[in-house]
Amino acid sequence: MAKVLITGGSSFLGGYLVKQFHRNHTVLATYCQNRPDANLPDVLWHPMDLTQERQIREVVSSFGPDLILHNAAMTNVDQCETQPEEATRLNVHGTEILVREARRTGAKVIYISTDLVFDGEHPPYAEEAQPNPLSHYGRTKAEAEHIVLKASQENLVVRPAIIYGPPVLLGTSFSEWMRHTWQKGQVTPLFEDQYRTPIFAGNLAEAIEEAVRKNLCGILHLGGADRVSRYEFGLYLAGVLNVAPKLLKRFSFRRADFTGRRPADVSLDIGRARAVLSTPLLGYREGIKQAYRAFAP
């Protein structure tokens, strides 16, 4: 059993990673403010602020992980745009400190990045595509990727597509935003001309654990099997949840006014993942069925 440190364990994806890894590994999960009230008695929880070098050093030194799954970050694109210094402190400098401690203790780092390191002009994006982020959030993640990969050839950068599903601990997702909006009888405006390759968080956590078992390194793209617009995705989710289509409204991405710029199409090429992993990367239809089986009427 490896000792696995999961940063950002209280986040949406963090919850899935904790659930996936605690079965076969000794897990220490960190949180910044909100400690999950999770029924996982064998998981260790510890507060850790990515802006506090001493705290990071103490957590890594005392636990002595074999592997660090670095998932913690400031992820709100607009917040990163309006608070760029804070985003850089958390996403870049925090990663730099953590990676330095990993090198000192001999731990491998798997860094959870994003498809938003790309500009959306030349999809689908394979691992060797050149990042060109449009937002400060994307720039901080691209810079952190460079830090992780430069530190050791054994490290791995995982670029997930947009993630969906209900939370297992804390946090939320864009599919949950839709579900909660519909529960209130409100209409959701959804882009019909912005495309991603969404992946169910449970499927993503399984794929990451297999990547760990196979000791993969470098860069790995993990998205779902389908390129789909948010409107198409929402329409299928509504059908699974028996929500009336009138609660969905088509909206053009081109008309949206964002604080932080978003790309139109950052669909990921998952050819490498399919070649090296046995975990099937699900299309959005099968993924939604798995994610929302308990919520279907």
C-alpha atoms as a printed R data frame, in Angstrom:
    type eleno elety resid chain resno       x      y       z
1   ATOM     1    CA   MET     A     1   0.000  0.000   0.000
2   ATOM     2    CA   ALA     A     2   1.439  3.338  -1.082
3   ATOM     3    CA   LYS     A     3   1.119  6.461   1.031
4   ATOM     4    CA   VAL     A     4  -0.831  8.991  -1.041
5   ATOM     5    CA   LEU     A     5  -1.162 12.680  -0.241
6   ATOM     6    CA   ILE     A     6  -4.186 14.229  -1.981
7   ATOM     7    CA   THR     A     7  -4.261 18.025  -1.938
8   ATOM     8    CA   GLY     A     8  -7.665 19.634  -2.242
9   ATOM     9    CA   GLY     A     9  -9.372 16.523  -0.911
10  ATOM    10    CA   SER     A    10 -12.449 18.533   0.051
11  ATOM    11    CA   SER     A    11 -13.048 19.748  -3.521
12  ATOM    12    CA   PHE     A    12 -15.445 18.163  -6.005
13  ATOM    13    CA   LEU     A    13 -12.831 16.041  -7.789
14  ATOM    14    CA   GLY     A    14 -10.881 15.642  -4.553
15  ATOM    15    CA   GLY     A    15 -13.783 13.733  -3.040
16  ATOM    16    CA   TYR     A    16 -13.767 11.238  -5.891
17  ATOM    17    CA   LEU     A    17  -9.987 10.835  -5.648
18  ATOM    18    CA   VAL     A    18 -10.155 10.220  -1.902
19  ATOM    19    CA   LYS     A    19 -12.938  7.671  -2.387
20  ATOM    20    CA   GLN     A    20 -11.011  5.903  -5.176
21  ATOM    21    CA   PHE     A    21  -7.575  5.796  -3.552
22  ATOM    22    CA   HIS     A    22  -8.428  5.074   0.081
23  ATOM    23    CA   ARG     A    23  -9.478  1.508  -0.780
24  ATOM    24    CA   ASN     A    24  -5.960  0.349  -1.606
25  ATOM    25    CA   HIS     A    25  -3.686  3.060  -0.225
26  ATOM    26    CA   THR     A    26  -2.965  4.976   2.954
27  ATOM    27    CA   VAL     A    27  -4.460  8.398   2.210
28  ATOM    28    CA   LEU     A    28  -3.859 11.787   3.776
29  ATOM    29    CA   ALA     A    29  -6.189 14.372   2.242
30  ATOM    30    CA   THR     A    30  -5.818 18.099   2.764
31  ATOM    31    CA   TYR     A    31  -8.377 20.878   2.934
32  ATOM    32    CA   CYS     A    32  -8.041 24.627   3.270
33  ATOM    33    CA   GLN     A    33 -11.159 25.661   5.202
34  ATOM    34    CA   ASN     A    34 -13.876 23.004   5.080
35  ATOM    35    CA   ARG     A    35 -13.113 19.573   6.493
36  ATOM    36    CA   PRO     A    36 -15.546 17.059   4.993
37  ATOM    37    CA   ASP     A    37 -17.709 15.120   7.405
38  ATOM    38    CA   ALA     A    38 -16.974 11.938   5.490
39  ATOM    39    CA   ASN     A    39 -17.764  8.388   6.509
40  ATOM    40    CA   LEU     A    40 -14.253  7.249   5.592
41  ATOM    41    CA   PRO     A    41 -12.669  6.459   8.971
42  ATOM    42    CA   ASP     A    42  -9.395  5.241   7.478
43  ATOM    43    CA   VAL     A    43  -8.699  8.528   5.662
44  ATOM    44    CA   LEU     A    44  -6.486 11.068   7.426
45  ATOM    45    CA   TRP     A    45  -7.439 14.736   7.046
46  ATOM    46    CA   HIS     A    46  -5.180 17.730   7.610
47  ATOM    47    CA   PRO     A    47  -5.557 21.466   6.905
48  ATOM    48    CA   MET     A    48  -3.054 22.870   4.410
49  ATOM    49    CA   ASP     A    49  -2.871 26.323   2.857
50  ATOM    50    CA   LEU     A    50  -0.923 26.435  -0.412
51  ATOM    51    CA   THR     A    51   0.296 29.933   0.424
52  ATOM    52    CA   GLN     A    52   1.998 28.728   3.631
53  ATOM    53    CA   GLU     A    53   5.388 27.181   2.839
54  ATOM    54    CA   ARG     A    54   6.049 26.020   6.388
55  ATOM    55    CA   GLN     A    55   2.695 24.259   6.582
56  ATOM    56    CA   ILE     A    56   3.272 22.472   3.253
57  ATOM    57    CA   ARG     A    57   6.740 21.384   4.380
58  ATOM    58    CA   GLU     A    58   5.425 20.052   7.703
59  ATOM    59    CA   VAL     A    59   2.590 18.080   6.112
60  ATOM    60    CA   VAL     A    60   4.844 16.443   3.515
61  ATOM    61    CA   SER     A    61   7.645 15.735   5.991
62  ATOM    62    CA   SER     A    62   5.419 14.229   8.679
63  ATOM    63    CA   PHE     A    63   3.376 12.025   6.323
64  ATOM    64    CA   GLY     A    64   6.209 10.995   3.989
65  ATOM    65    CA   PRO     A    65   4.093 10.238   0.902
66  ATOM    66    CA   ASP     A    66   5.176  7.982  -1.940
67  ATOM    67    CA   LEU     A    67   2.809  9.878  -4.234
68  ATOM    68    CA   ILE     A    68   1.339 13.376  -4.192
69  ATOM    69    CA   LEU     A    69  -1.886 13.911  -6.130
70  ATOM    70    CA   HIS     A    70  -1.874 17.679  -6.459
71  ATOM    71    CA   ASN     A    71  -5.482 18.647  -7.022
72  ATOM    72    CA   ALA     A    72  -5.835 21.823  -4.924
73  ATOM    73    CA   ALA     A    73  -6.128 25.096  -6.851
74  ATOM    74    CA   MET     A    74  -8.106 28.268  -7.348
75  ATOM    75    CA   THR     A    75 -10.314 27.109 -10.220
76  ATOM    76    CA   ASN     A    76 -12.957 29.805 -10.695
77  ATOM    77    CA   VAL     A    77 -11.948 31.376 -14.012
78  ATOM    78    CA   ASP     A    78 -13.498 34.770 -13.310
79  ATOM    79    CA   GLN     A    79 -12.147 34.917  -9.753
80  ATOM    80    CA   CYS     A    80  -8.652 34.175 -11.049
81  ATOM    81    CA   GLU     A    81  -9.055 37.048 -13.495
82  ATOM    82    CA   THR     A    82 -10.114 39.556 -10.830
83  ATOM    83    CA   GLN     A    83  -7.637 38.266  -8.213
84  ATOM    84    CA   PRO     A    84  -4.586 37.390 -10.327
85  ATOM    85    CA   GLU     A    85  -2.021 37.720  -7.541
86  ATOM    86    CA   GLU     A    86  -3.932 35.314  -5.298
87  ATOM    87    CA   ALA     A    87  -4.408 32.868  -8.185
88  ATOM    88    CA   THR     A    88  -0.686 32.948  -8.923
89  ATOM    89    CA   ARG     A    89   0.191 32.422  -5.250
90  ATOM    90    CA   LEU     A    90  -2.062 29.387  -4.997
91  ATOM    91    CA   ASN     A    91  -1.740 27.779  -8.413
92  ATOM    92    CA   VAL     A    92   1.889 28.541  -9.258
93  ATOM    93    CA   HIS     A    93   3.871 29.329  -6.128
94  ATOM    94    CA   GLY     A    94   1.998 26.729  -4.064
95  ATOM    95    CA   THR     A    95   2.766 24.111  -6.688
96  ATOM    96    CA   GLU     A    96   6.409 25.172  -6.743
97  ATOM    97    CA   ILE     A    97   6.724 24.678  -2.980
98  ATOM    98    CA   LEU     A    98   4.933 21.337  -3.055
99  ATOM    99    CA   VAL     A    99   7.072 20.024  -5.903
100 ATOM   100    CA   ARG     A   100  10.237 21.118  -4.118
101 ATOM   101    CA   GLU     A   101   9.157 19.170  -1.030
102 ATOM   102    CA   ALA     A   102   8.292 16.165  -3.186
103 ATOM   103    CA   ARG     A   103  11.795 16.166  -4.654
104 ATOM   104    CA   ARG     A   104  13.303 16.413  -1.196
105 ATOM   105    CA   THR     A   105  11.340 13.413   0.084
106 ATOM   106    CA   GLY     A   106  11.384 11.368  -3.134
107 ATOM   107    CA   ALA     A   107   7.642 11.486  -3.839
108 ATOM   108    CA   LYS     A   108   6.206 11.309  -7.328
109 ATOM   109    CA   VAL     A   109   3.803 14.127  -8.269
110 ATOM   110    CA   ILE     A   110   0.662 13.796 -10.350
111 ATOM   111    CA   TYR     A   111  -0.625 17.251 -11.182
112 ATOM   112    CA   ILE     A   112  -4.288 17.794 -12.048
113 ATOM   113    CA   SER     A   113  -4.352 20.463 -14.739
114 ATOM   114    CA   THR     A   114  -7.109 21.486 -17.181
115 ATOM   115    CA   ASP     A   115  -8.134 21.584 -20.825
116 ATOM   116    CA   LEU     A   116  -8.255 25.389 -20.471
117 ATOM   117    CA   VAL     A   117  -4.516 25.607 -21.119
118 ATOM   118    CA   PHE     A   118  -5.568 25.647 -24.802
119 ATOM   119    CA   ASP     A   119  -7.040 28.496 -26.856
120 ATOM   120    CA   GLY     A   120  -9.748 26.522 -28.645
121 ATOM   121    CA   GLU     A   121  -8.531 27.330 -32.142
122 ATOM   122    CA   HIS     A   122  -7.209 23.907 -33.213
123 ATOM   123    CA   PRO     A   123  -9.145 21.054 -31.573
124 ATOM   124    CA   PRO     A   124  -8.963 18.229 -30.790
125 ATOM   125    CA   TYR     A   125  -5.885 18.684 -28.629
126 ATOM   126    CA   ALA     A   126  -3.343 15.897 -28.149
127 ATOM   127    CA   GLU     A   127  -0.696 15.907 -25.420
128 ATOM   128    CA   GLU     A   128   1.992 17.441 -27.630
129 ATOM   129    CA   ALA     A   129  -0.177 20.448 -28.596
130 ATOM   130    CA   GLN     A   130   1.267 23.787 -27.533
131 ATOM   131    CA   PRO     A   131  -0.656 25.433 -24.664
132 ATOM   132    CA   ASN     A   132  -1.936 28.939 -25.340
133 ATOM   133    CA   PRO     A   133  -4.343 29.821 -22.503
134 ATOM   134    CA   LEU     A   134  -6.797 32.694 -22.861
135 ATOM   135    CA   SER     A   135  -7.385 33.322 -19.139
136 ATOM   136    CA   HIS     A   136  -5.197 33.963 -16.122
137 ATOM   137    CA   TYR     A   137  -6.481 30.702 -14.666
138 ATOM   138    CA   GLY     A   138  -5.249 28.837 -17.748
139 ATOM   139    CA   ARG     A   139  -1.903 30.622 -17.596
140 ATOM   140    CA   THR     A   140  -1.354 29.663 -13.953
141 ATOM   141    CA   LYS     A   141  -2.137 26.033 -14.709
142 ATOM   142    CA   ALA     A   142   0.189 25.968 -17.721
143 ATOM   143    CA   GLU     A   143   2.981 27.476 -15.635
144 ATOM   144    CA   ALA     A   144   2.395 24.931 -12.868
145 ATOM   145    CA   GLU     A   145   2.521 22.120 -15.447
146 ATOM   146    CA   HIS     A   146   5.969 23.306 -16.496
147 ATOM   147    CA   ILE     A   147   7.164 23.327 -12.885
148 ATOM   148    CA   VAL     A   148   5.943 19.762 -12.294
149 ATOM   149    CA   LEU     A   149   7.407 18.318 -15.483
150 ATOM   150    CA   LYS     A   150  10.726 20.118 -15.108
151 ATOM   151    CA   ALA     A   151  11.175 18.796 -11.555
152 ATOM   152    CA   SER     A   152  11.230 15.116 -12.531
153 ATOM   153    CA   GLN     A   153  10.775 12.926 -15.584
154 ATOM   154    CA   GLU     A   154   8.758 10.592 -13.341
155 ATOM   155    CA   ASN     A   155   6.032 13.165 -12.704
156 ATOM   156    CA   LEU     A   156   2.714 13.147 -14.548
157 ATOM   157    CA   VAL     A   157   0.453 16.003 -15.659
158 ATOM   158    CA   VAL     A   158  -3.177 14.959 -16.122
159 ATOM   159    CA   ARG     A   159  -5.312 17.308 -18.197
160 ATOM   160    CA   PRO     A   160  -8.958 16.489 -17.535
161 ATOM   161    CA   ALA     A   161 -11.791 17.867 -19.592
162 ATOM   162    CA   ILE     A   162 -14.712 19.518 -17.817
163 ATOM   163    CA   ILE     A   163 -15.907 17.214 -15.021
164 ATOM   164    CA   TYR     A   164 -19.485 16.350 -14.092
165 ATOM   165    CA   GLY     A   165 -21.488 14.343 -11.589
166 ATOM   166    CA   PRO     A   166 -22.916 14.736  -8.082
167 ATOM   167    CA   PRO     A   167 -20.433 15.358  -5.244
168 ATOM   168    CA   VAL     A   168 -19.345 12.476  -3.028
169 ATOM   169    CA   LEU     A   169 -18.019 14.815  -0.309
170 ATOM   170    CA   LEU     A   170 -18.136 18.561  -1.033
171 ATOM   171    CA   GLY     A   171 -18.009 20.824  -4.076
172 ATOM   172    CA   THR     A   172 -20.168 21.006  -7.160
173 ATOM   173    CA   SER     A   173 -20.096 20.635 -10.941
174 ATOM   174    CA   PHE     A   174 -21.759 22.159 -13.975
175 ATOM   175    CA   SER     A   175 -24.185 19.222 -14.147
176 ATOM   176    CA   GLU     A   176 -25.146 19.849 -10.528
177 ATOM   177    CA   TRP     A   177 -25.746 23.524 -11.317
178 ATOM   178    CA   MET     A   178 -28.237 22.409 -13.955
179 ATOM   179    CA   ARG     A   179 -29.948 19.867 -11.681
180 ATOM   180    CA   HIS     A   180 -30.371 22.322  -8.808
181 ATOM   181    CA   THR     A   181 -31.642 25.030 -11.177
182 ATOM   182    CA   TRP     A   182 -34.244 22.670 -12.598
183 ATOM   183    CA   GLN     A   183 -35.324 21.629  -9.103
184 ATOM   184    CA   LYS     A   184 -36.309 25.261  -8.565
185 ATOM   185    CA   GLY     A   185 -38.249 25.281 -11.835
186 ATOM   186    CA   GLN     A   186 -35.817 27.754 -13.366
187 ATOM   187    CA   VAL     A   187 -34.547 27.818 -16.951
188 ATOM   188    CA   THR     A   188 -30.872 27.086 -17.669
189 ATOM   189    CA   PRO     A   189 -29.215 28.989 -20.534
190 ATOM   190    CA   LEU     A   190 -26.772 26.576 -22.188
191 ATOM   191    CA   PHE     A   191 -24.242 27.213 -24.934
192 ATOM   192    CA   GLU     A   192 -25.048 25.473 -28.200
193 ATOM   193    CA   ASP     A   193 -21.735 26.491 -29.806
194 ATOM   194    CA   GLN     A   194 -19.103 25.793 -27.146
195 ATOM   195    CA   TYR     A   195 -17.625 22.290 -27.107
196 ATOM   196    CA   ARG     A   196 -15.822 20.131 -24.580
197 ATOM   197    CA   THR     A   197 -15.204 16.411 -24.006
198 ATOM   198    CA   PRO     A   198 -16.823 16.097 -20.544
199 ATOM   199    CA   ILE     A   199 -15.868 13.238 -18.236
200 ATOM   200    CA   PHE     A   200 -17.705 11.781 -15.241
201 ATOM   201    CA   ALA     A   201 -15.619 12.415 -12.118
202 ATOM   202    CA   GLY     A   202 -15.854  8.774 -11.022
203 ATOM   203    CA   ASN     A   203 -14.559  7.618 -14.414
204 ATOM   204    CA   LEU     A   204 -11.755 10.175 -14.191
205 ATOM   205    CA   ALA     A   205 -10.696  9.013 -10.708
206 ATOM   206    CA   GLU     A   206 -10.576  5.393 -11.912
207 ATOM   207    CA   ALA     A   207  -8.407  6.368 -14.879
208 ATOM   208    CA   ILE     A   208  -6.034  8.357 -12.660
209 ATOM   209    CA   GLU     A   209  -5.624  5.409 -10.282
210 ATOM   210    CA   GLU     A   210  -4.774  3.140 -13.216
211 ATOM   211    CA   ALA     A   211  -2.241  5.705 -14.443
212 ATOM   212    CA   VAL     A   212  -0.663  5.502 -10.973
213 ATOM   213    CA   ARG     A   213  -0.554  1.698 -11.048
214 ATOM   214    CA   LYS     A   214   1.132  1.804 -14.448
215 ATOM   215    CA   ASN     A   215   3.549  4.521 -13.301
216 ATOM   216    CA   LEU     A   216   2.793  6.750 -16.275
217 ATOM   217    CA   CYS     A   217   4.730  9.977 -16.658
218 ATOM   218    CA   GLY     A   218   4.721 13.038 -18.902
219 ATOM   219    CA   ILE     A   219   1.293 14.343 -19.966
220 ATOM   220    CA   LEU     A   220  -1.983 12.453 -20.213
221 ATOM   221    CA   HIS     A   221  -5.293 13.780 -21.550
222 ATOM   222    CA   LEU     A   222  -8.377 12.377 -19.836
223 ATOM   223    CA   GLY     A   223 -11.680 13.383 -21.344
224 ATOM   224    CA   GLY     A   224 -14.861 11.620 -22.253
225 ATOM   225    CA   ALA     A   225 -15.337  9.834 -25.554
226 ATOM   226    CA   ASP     A   226 -17.629 12.500 -27.054
227 ATOM   227    CA   ARG     A   227 -17.234 16.079 -28.223
228 ATOM   228    CA   VAL     A   228 -20.455 17.746 -27.176
229 ATOM   229    CA   SER     A   229 -21.935 21.203 -26.620
230 ATOM   230    CA   ARG     A   230 -23.247 22.193 -23.227
231 ATOM   231    CA   TYR     A   231 -26.769 22.326 -24.675
232 ATOM   232    CA   GLU     A   232 -26.580 18.781 -26.060
233 ATOM   233    CA   PHE     A   233 -25.181 17.570 -22.748
234 ATOM   234    CA   GLY     A   234 -27.897 19.348 -20.785
235 ATOM   235    CA   LEU     A   235 -30.643 17.995 -23.028
236 ATOM   236    CA   TYR     A   236 -29.551 14.421 -22.370
237 ATOM   237    CA   LEU     A   237 -29.161 15.022 -18.626
238 ATOM   238    CA   ALA     A   238 -32.661 16.515 -18.561
239 ATOM   239    CA   GLY     A   239 -34.008 13.400 -20.244
240 ATOM   240    CA   VAL     A   240 -32.360 11.112 -17.668
241 ATOM   241    CA   LEU     A   241 -33.775 13.219 -14.829
242 ATOM   242    CA   ASN     A   242 -37.202 13.528 -16.513
243 ATOM   243    CA   VAL     A   243 -36.907 17.302 -16.717
244 ATOM   244    CA   ALA     A   244 -39.038 19.125 -19.280
245 ATOM   245    CA   PRO     A   245 -36.994 20.431 -22.261
246 ATOM   246    CA   LYS     A   246 -38.672 23.832 -21.810
247 ATOM   247    CA   LEU     A   247 -36.342 24.389 -18.836
248 ATOM   248    CA   LEU     A   248 -33.369 24.506 -21.228
249 ATOM   249    CA   LYS     A   249 -32.626 27.531 -23.354
250 ATOM   250    CA   ARG     A   250 -30.174 27.601 -26.251
251 ATOM   251    CA   PHE     A   251 -27.631 30.366 -25.891
252 ATOM   252    CA   SER     A   252 -24.714 31.454 -28.071
253 ATOM   253    CA   PHE     A   253 -21.237 31.342 -26.597
254 ATOM   254    CA   ARG     A   254 -20.338 34.241 -28.887
255 ATOM   255    CA   ARG     A   255 -22.811 36.500 -27.086
256 ATOM   256    CA   ALA     A   256 -21.548 35.720 -23.586
257 ATOM   257    CA   ASP     A   257 -19.739 38.378 -21.584
258 ATOM   258    CA   PHE     A   258 -17.040 36.771 -19.436
259 ATOM   259    CA   THR     A   259 -14.594 38.374 -17.031
260 ATOM   260    CA   GLY     A   260 -12.089 35.647 -17.889
261 ATOM   261    CA   ARG     A   261 -11.986 34.596 -21.537
262 ATOM   262    CA   ARG     A   262 -13.088 31.059 -22.398
263 ATOM   263    CA   PRO     A   263 -12.196 29.075 -25.530
264 ATOM   264    CA   ALA     A   264 -14.866 27.872 -27.951
265 ATOM   265    CA   ASP     A   265 -13.631 24.306 -28.368
266 ATOM   266    CA   VAL     A   266 -10.999 22.589 -26.243
267 ATOM   267    CA   SER     A   267 -12.014 19.023 -27.065
268 ATOM   268    CA   LEU     A   268  -9.276 16.621 -26.026
269 ATOM   269    CA   ASP     A   269  -7.702 13.877 -28.113
270 ATOM   270    CA   ILE     A   270  -7.695 10.866 -25.765
271 ATOM   271    CA   GLY     A   271  -5.805  8.527 -28.084
272 ATOM   272    CA   ARG     A   272  -2.865  8.079 -25.698
273 ATOM   273    CA   ALA     A   273  -5.132  7.283 -22.755
274 ATOM   274    CA   ARG     A   274  -7.031  4.700 -24.778
275 ATOM   275    CA   ALA     A   275  -3.749  3.102 -25.843
276 ATOM   276    CA   VAL     A   276  -2.210  2.819 -22.365
277 ATOM   277    CA   LEU     A   277  -5.229  2.408 -20.071
278 ATOM   278    CA   SER     A   278  -7.751 -0.395 -19.814
279 ATOM   279    CA   THR     A   279 -10.249  1.863 -18.015
280 ATOM   280    CA   PRO     A   280 -12.849  2.816 -20.655
281 ATOM   281    CA   LEU     A   281 -13.329  6.578 -21.002
282 ATOM   282    CA   LEU     A   282 -17.081  6.942 -21.196
283 ATOM   283    CA   GLY     A   283 -19.122  9.030 -23.575
284 ATOM   284    CA   TYR     A   284 -21.431 11.555 -21.933
285 ATOM   285    CA   ARG     A   285 -24.562  9.408 -22.312
286 ATOM   286    CA   GLU     A   286 -23.149  6.413 -20.447
287 ATOM   287    CA   GLY     A   287 -21.363  8.711 -17.988
288 ATOM   288    CA   ILE     A   288 -24.567 10.596 -17.145
289 ATOM   289    CA   LYS     A   289 -26.421  7.312 -16.641
290 ATOM   290    CA   GLN     A   290 -23.753  6.136 -14.183
291 ATOM   291    CA   ALA     A   291 -23.444  9.480 -12.408
292 ATOM   292    CA   TYR     A   292 -27.163 10.105 -11.992
293 ATOM   293    CA   ARG     A   293 -28.533  6.577 -11.631
294 ATOM   294    CA   ALA     A   294 -29.700  7.350  -8.091
295 ATOM   295    CA   PHE     A   295 -31.493 10.519  -9.210
296 ATOM   296    CA   ALA     A   296 -33.392  9.092 -12.193
297 ATOM   297    CA   PRO     A   297 -37.145  8.684 -11.641
